[in-house]
Amino acid sequence: MDECKVIAVTNQKGGVGKTTTTVNLGVGLAMQNKKVLLIDMDPQSSLTLSLGFRNPDDLYPTTTDVMNNVIEDGEITKEFTVYKGSEGVDLLPADLQLCGLEVQLVNEMSREQVLKTYVDTVKNKYDFILIDCMPSLGLLTFNALCAADSVIIPTQPEYLSAKGLEQLIGTIGRIKKRMNPSLRIDGILLTMVDSRTLFSRDVSDLIRNTYSKYTKVYGSVIPRSVRAAETSAEGKSIFLHDPNGKVAKAYENLAKEVLDDGRAQRVKNRADRVR
């Protein structure tokens, strides 16, 4: 097994496809024979619901439970077993109590490092850990960014989404400088793209032209699709819901792009060590 890569899927703007991307990229990587853990860091439990778990508040353990355990200096024992998803991915679910935990974190020592402590104890079991962040830049998102090696930023080709990228990239830069020196942005992912409209094409081009100087903008583009919007309600990935559709193909391509980038990064890291 290659060294585990931990990726935070984040954007402070809601409705840009973070959860859909976490689910479908995770399943896409599992289809490439990778061991994948998905972590739900949103009290709304969107990721948990999207994987078919209909009553998140009845589940144990959740992200709240394992983070409370870290705060109390407990061990991560077999009691904290993750849930096995139906499509080859493991899940650490979220519940509503995560809201209370964010308030509690304010008074904790090393409060941005709590999730990282948990992730570091389980990462030897996985090739990839994907963290679905909540749509804010609060302490839960900071925990995800401190636990991650890299970030994928889903964004719609809309003016407000494009405008918000600047703030998010600035925040990631500050976390890299002060808390997680190895953090990097893997890329910006264009989601819900309607290539038939001139506006969508123009904003997509604006994002590529503006940000490709600083970071990768994925070649894989996720098209707008009613079928993709249905997957959360169905509790399954696009690969089960509409396996022959354009969105499934786009996420399959994204998974391959992420794997190719990972291989290239490992080669670069080895070369840097030799120097």
Secondary structure, 3 states (H helix, E strand, C coil): CCCCEEEEECCCCCCCCHHHHHHHHHHHHHHCCCCEEEEEECCCCHHHHHCCCCCHHHCCCCHHHHHHHHHCCCCCCHHHCCEECCCCEEEECCCCCHHHHHHHHCCCCCHHHHHHHHHHHHHHHCCEEEEEECCCCCHHHHHHHHHCCEEEEEECCCHHHHHHHHHHHHHHHHHHHHCCCCCEEEEEEECCECCCCHHHHHHHHHHHHHHCCCCCECCCCCECCHHHHHHHHHCCCHHHHCCCCHHHHHHHHHHHHHHHHHHHHHHHHHHHHHC
